[in-house]
Amino acid sequence: MRARLHRPVDGEYDDRDDVRPVHIDPTALVSAVPSYPEPDETAEDLDAGEAYSSEAHRRRHQRAVDEWRSEIADRFVDEIVLDTQSGSHRVAVKRLG
């Protein structure tokens, strides 16, 4: 997967030690991004026979978000390619924690 480097909004970098910040779009770190569960969708997915209540809806939405997070965690890529002024660089992706 190719990642695009973004310039800061003001176009200025901090030149200390010739280090420049790199911003990588987070979606470049995941092989395929599933859609995030929206509250309106999870209201429709309440357990069969369960009467609607804001508490039941909150629990169902939290379960859907937890499932989404778990699914994302399984989709992190092992490497990306950064396009820079000096050419393309393959970079290993390491997760912290």
MODELLER restraints for C-alpha pairs under 7 A, 6 or more apart:
rsr = mdl.restraints
at = mdl.atoms
rsr.add(forms.Gaussian(group=physical.xy_distance, feature=features.Distance(at['CA:1:A'], at['CA:28:A']), mean=6.79, stdev=0.5))
rsr.add(forms.Gaussian(group=physical.xy_distance, feature=features.Distance(at['CA:1:A'], at['CA:80:A']), mean=5.17, stdev=0.5))
rsr.add(forms.Gaussian(group=physical.xy_distance, feature=features.Distance(at['CA:1:A'], at['CA:81:A']), mean=6.04, stdev=0.5))
rsr.add(forms.Gaussian(group=physical.xy_distance, feature=features.Distance(at['CA:2:A'], at['CA:80:A']), mean=5.84, stdev=0.5))
rsr.add(forms.Gaussian(group=physical.xy_distance, feature=features.Distance(at['CA:2:A'], at['CA:81:A']), mean=4.68, stdev=0.5))
rsr.add(forms.Gaussian(group=physical.xy_distance, feature=features.Distance(at['CA:2:A'], at['CA:82:A']), mean=6.04, stdev=0.5))
rsr.add(forms.Gaussian(group=physical.xy_distance, feature=features.Distance(at['CA:3:A'], at['CA:24:A']), mean=6.35, stdev=0.5))
rsr.add(forms.Gaussian(group=physical.xy_distance, feature=features.Distance(at['CA:3:A'], at['CA:28:A']), mean=5.83, stdev=0.5))
rsr.add(forms.Gaussian(group=physical.xy_distance, feature=features.Distance(at['CA:3:A'], at['CA:80:A']), mean=6.55, stdev=0.5))
rsr.add(forms.Gaussian(group=physical.xy_distance, feature=features.Distance(at['CA:3:A'], at['CA:81:A']), mean=5.95, stdev=0.5))
rsr.add(forms.Gaussian(group=physical.xy_distance, feature=features.Distance(at['CA:3:A'], at['CA:82:A']), mean=5.20, stdev=0.5))
rsr.add(forms.Gaussian(group=physical.xy_distance, feature=features.Distance(at['CA:3:A'], at['CA:83:A']), mean=6.87, stdev=0.5))
rsr.add(forms.Gaussian(group=physical.xy_distance, feature=features.Distance(at['CA:4:A'], at['CA:24:A']), mean=6.42, stdev=0.5))
rsr.add(forms.Gaussian(group=physical.xy_distance, feature=features.Distance(at['CA:4:A'], at['CA:82:A']), mean=6.50, stdev=0.5))
rsr.add(forms.Gaussian(group=physical.xy_distance, feature=features.Distance(at['CA:4:A'], at['CA:83:A']), mean=6.44, stdev=0.5))
rsr.add(forms.Gaussian(group=physical.xy_distance, feature=features.Distance(at['CA:5:A'], at['CA:22:A']), mean=6.24, stdev=0.5))
rsr.add(forms.Gaussian(group=physical.xy_distance, feature=features.Distance(at['CA:5:A'], at['CA:23:A']), mean=5.73, stdev=0.5))
rsr.add(forms.Gaussian(group=physical.xy_distance, feature=features.Distance(at['CA:5:A'], at['CA:24:A']), mean=5.89, stdev=0.5))
rsr.add(forms.Gaussian(group=physical.xy_distance, feature=features.Distance(at['CA:6:A'], at['CA:22:A']), mean=6.97, stdev=0.5))
rsr.add(forms.Gaussian(group=physical.xy_distance, feature=features.Distance(at['CA:6:A'], at['CA:23:A']), mean=5.60, stdev=0.5))
rsr.add(forms.Gaussian(group=physical.xy_distance, feature=features.Distance(at['CA:13:A'], at['CA:20:A']), mean=6.10, stdev=0.5))
rsr.add(forms.Gaussian(group=physical.xy_distance, feature=features.Distance(at['CA:14:A'], at['CA:20:A']), mean=6.52, stdev=0.5))
rsr.add(forms.Gaussian(group=physical.xy_distance, feature=features.Distance(at['CA:27:A'], at['CA:33:A']), mean=6.83, stdev=0.5))
rsr.add(forms.Gaussian(group=physical.xy_distance, feature=features.Distance(at['CA:29:A'], at['CA:76:A']), mean=5.71, stdev=0.5))
rsr.add(forms.Gaussian(group=physical.xy_distance, feature=features.Distance(at['CA:29:A'], at['CA:77:A']), mean=5.62, stdev=0.5))
rsr.add(forms.Gaussian(group=physical.xy_distance, feature=features.Distance(at['CA:30:A'], at['CA:75:A']), mean=5.33, stdev=0.5))
rsr.add(forms.Gaussian(group=physical.xy_distance, feature=features.Distance(at['CA:30:A'], at['CA:76:A']), mean=4.45, stdev=0.5))
rsr.add(forms.Gaussian(group=physical.xy_distance, feature=features.Distance(at['CA:30:A'], at['CA:77:A']), mean=5.52, stdev=0.5))
rsr.add(forms.Gaussian(group=physical.xy_distance, feature=features.Distance(at['CA:31:A'], at['CA:75:A']), mean=5.45, stdev=0.5))
rsr.add(forms.Gaussian(group=physical.xy_distance, feature=features.Distance(at['CA:31:A'], at['CA:76:A']), mean=6.19, stdev=0.5))
rsr.add(forms.Gaussian(group=physical.xy_distance, feature=features.Distance(at['CA:31:A'], at['CA:77:A']), mean=5.86, stdev=0.5))
rsr.add(forms.Gaussian(group=physical.xy_distance, feature=features.Distance(at['CA:32:A'], at['CA:75:A']), mean=6.80, stdev=0.5))
rsr.add(forms.Gaussian(group=physical.xy_distance, feature=features.Distance(at['CA:33:A'], at['CA:72:A']), mean=6.96, stdev=0.5))
rsr.add(forms.Gaussian(group=physical.xy_distance, feature=features.Distance(at['CA:36:A'], at['CA:68:A']), mean=6.74, stdev=0.5))
rsr.add(forms.Gaussian(group=physical.xy_distance, feature=features.Distance(at['CA:37:A'], at['CA:64:A']), mean=6.28, stdev=0.5))
rsr.add(forms.Gaussian(group=physical.xy_distance, feature=features.Distance(at['CA:37:A'], at['CA:65:A']), mean=6.27, stdev=0.5))
rsr.add(forms.Gaussian(group=physical.xy_distance, feature=features.Distance(at['CA:39:A'], at['CA:61:A']), mean=6.28, stdev=0.5))
rsr.add(forms.Gaussian(group=physical.xy_distance, feature=features.Distance(at['CA:42:A'], at['CA:60:A']), mean=6.41, stdev=0.5))
rsr.add(forms.Gaussian(group=physical.xy_distance, feature=features.Distance(at['CA:42:A'], at['CA:61:A']), mean=5.43, stdev=0.5))
rsr.add(forms.Gaussian(group=physical.xy_distance, feature=features.Distance(at['CA:43:A'], at['CA:57:A']), mean=5.71, stdev=0.5))
rsr.add(forms.Gaussian(group=physical.xy_distance, feature=features.Distance(at['CA:46:A'], at['CA:57:A']), mean=6.77, stdev=0.5))
rsr.add(forms.Gaussian(group=physical.xy_distance, feature=features.Distance(at['CA:46:A'], at['CA:60:A']), mean=6.31, stdev=0.5))
rsr.add(forms.Gaussian(group=physical.xy_distance, feature=features.Distance(at['CA:77:A'], at['CA:93:A']), mean=6.80, stdev=0.5))
rsr.add(forms.Gaussian(group=physical.xy_distance, feature=features.Distance(at['CA:78:A'], at['CA:92:A']), mean=5.88, stdev=0.5))
rsr.add(forms.Gaussian(group=physical.xy_distance, feature=features.Distance(at['CA:78:A'], at['CA:93:A']), mean=5.13, stdev=0.5))
rsr.add(forms.Gaussian(group=physical.xy_distance, feature=features.Distance(at['CA:79:A'], at['CA:90:A']), mean=6.82, stdev=0.5))
rsr.add(forms.Gaussian(group=physical.xy_distance, feature=features.Distance(at['CA:79:A'], at['CA:91:A']), mean=5.44, stdev=0.5))
rsr.add(forms.Gaussian(group=physical.xy_distance, feature=features.Distance(at['CA:79:A'], at['CA:92:A']), mean=4.25, stdev=0.5))
rsr.add(forms.Gaussian(group=physical.xy_distance, feature=features.Distance(at['CA:79:A'], at['CA:93:A']), mean=4.92, stdev=0.5))
rsr.add(forms.Gaussian(group=physical.xy_distance, feature=features.Distance(at['CA:80:A'], at['CA:90:A']), mean=5.83, stdev=0.5))
rsr.add(forms.Gaussian(group=physical.xy_distance, feature=features.Distance(at['CA:80:A'], at['CA:91:A']), mean=5.47, stdev=0.5))
rsr.add(forms.Gaussian(group=physical.xy_distance, feature=features.Distance(at['CA:80:A'], at['CA:92:A']), mean=6.63, stdev=0.5))
rsr.add(forms.Gaussian(group=physical.xy_distance, feature=features.Distance(at['CA:81:A'], at['CA:88:A']), mean=6.35, stdev=0.5))
rsr.add(forms.Gaussian(group=physical.xy_distance, feature=features.Distance(at['CA:81:A'], at['CA:89:A']), mean=5.45, stdev=0.5))
rsr.add(forms.Gaussian(group=physical.xy_distance, feature=features.Distance(at['CA:81:A'], at['CA:90:A']), mean=4.36, stdev=0.5))
rsr.add(forms.Gaussian(group=physical.xy_distance, feature=features.Distance(at['CA:81:A'], at['CA:91:A']), mean=6.04, stdev=0.5))
rsr.add(forms.Gaussian(group=physical.xy_distance, feature=features.Distance(at['CA:82:A'], at['CA:88:A']), mean=5.54, stdev=0.5))
rsr.add(forms.Gaussian(group=physical.xy_distance, feature=features.Distance(at['CA:82:A'], at['CA:89:A']), mean=5.15, stdev=0.5))
rsr.add(forms.Gaussian(group=physical.xy_distance, feature=features.Distance(at['CA:82:A'], at['CA:90:A']), mean=6.33, stdev=0.5))
rsr.add(forms.Gaussian(group=physical.xy_distance, feature=features.Distance(at['CA:83:A'], at['CA:89:A']), mean=6.48, stdev=0.5))
